[in-house]
């Protein structure tokens, strides 16, 4: 089953929700670079055709958990793997 993240509008919604949480976010297609204006915390790679999200962890675990929660709110069936 294809993830809702295959739709551009849903990917933009994730971008806006991350920014509402106070993160610095740079989005390019299916990739997000996420920081807090002092340091980078994660790089998120979405693969909606496979219903996967990969998170390259660069920061603290509690920040990664926040990011994962936002992703799951938009797609409860997505599989998330930290790399």
C-alpha positions in Angstrom: 0.0 0.0 0.0 1.3 3.4 -1.0 1.9 6.0 1.7 -0.1 9.3 1.7 3.4 10.9 1.5 3.3 10.2 -2.2 1.0 13.3 -2.4 2.9 16.6 -2.5 0.3 18.3 -0.2 0.9 15.8 2.6 4.7 16.3 2.3 4.1 20.1 2.5 1.9 19.5 5.6 4.8 17.7 7.3 7.1 20.6 6.4 4.6 23.1 8.0 4.1 21.0 11.1 7.8 20.7 11.6 8.2 24.4 11.3 5.3 25.0 13.7 7.3 23.0 16.3 10.1 25.5 15.8 12.4 23.5 13.6 14.5 24.8 10.8 13.5 22.6 7.8 14.7 22.4 4.3 12.7 20.1 2.1 13.6 18.8 -1.3 11.2 16.3 -2.9 11.2 13.4 -0.4 14.0 14.6 1.8 14.0 16.9 4.8 16.9 18.4 6.6 15.8 19.2 10.1 17.6 21.4 12.7 17.0 24.1 15.3 19.1 27.0 13.9 22.1 25.9 16.0 22.6 22.3 14.8 21.2 19.6 12.6 19.1 16.9 14.2 18.0 14.6 11.4 17.7 14.0 7.8 14.4 12.3 6.8 14.1 10.3 3.6 10.6 9.3 2.6 9.9 6.3 0.3 6.1 6.5 -0.1 6.0 3.7 -2.8 7.4 1.3 -0.2 5.6 3.0 2.8 8.9 3.7 4.5 10.6 6.6 6.2 14.3 6.5 7.0 15.7 8.9 9.6 19.4 9.7 9.8 19.8 10.6 13.4 22.2 13.5 14.0 20.8 14.8 17.2 19.1 14.0 20.5 16.7 11.1 20.9 13.8 13.2 22.3 14.0 15.4 19.2 13.9 12.4 16.9 10.9 11.1 18.8 9.1 14.4 18.1 9.8 14.1 14.4 8.7 10.5 14.3 5.4 11.4 16.0 4.6 14.1 13.4 5.3 11.6 10.6 3.1 8.9 12.1 0.3 11.5 12.6 0.2 12.0 8.9 0.6 8.3 8.0 -0.1 5.9 10.9 0.9 2.9 8.8 4.4 4.1 7.8 7.4 2.1 8.8 10.2 4.2 10.3 13.7 3.1 10.5 16.5 5.0 12.2 19.8 4.9 10.4 
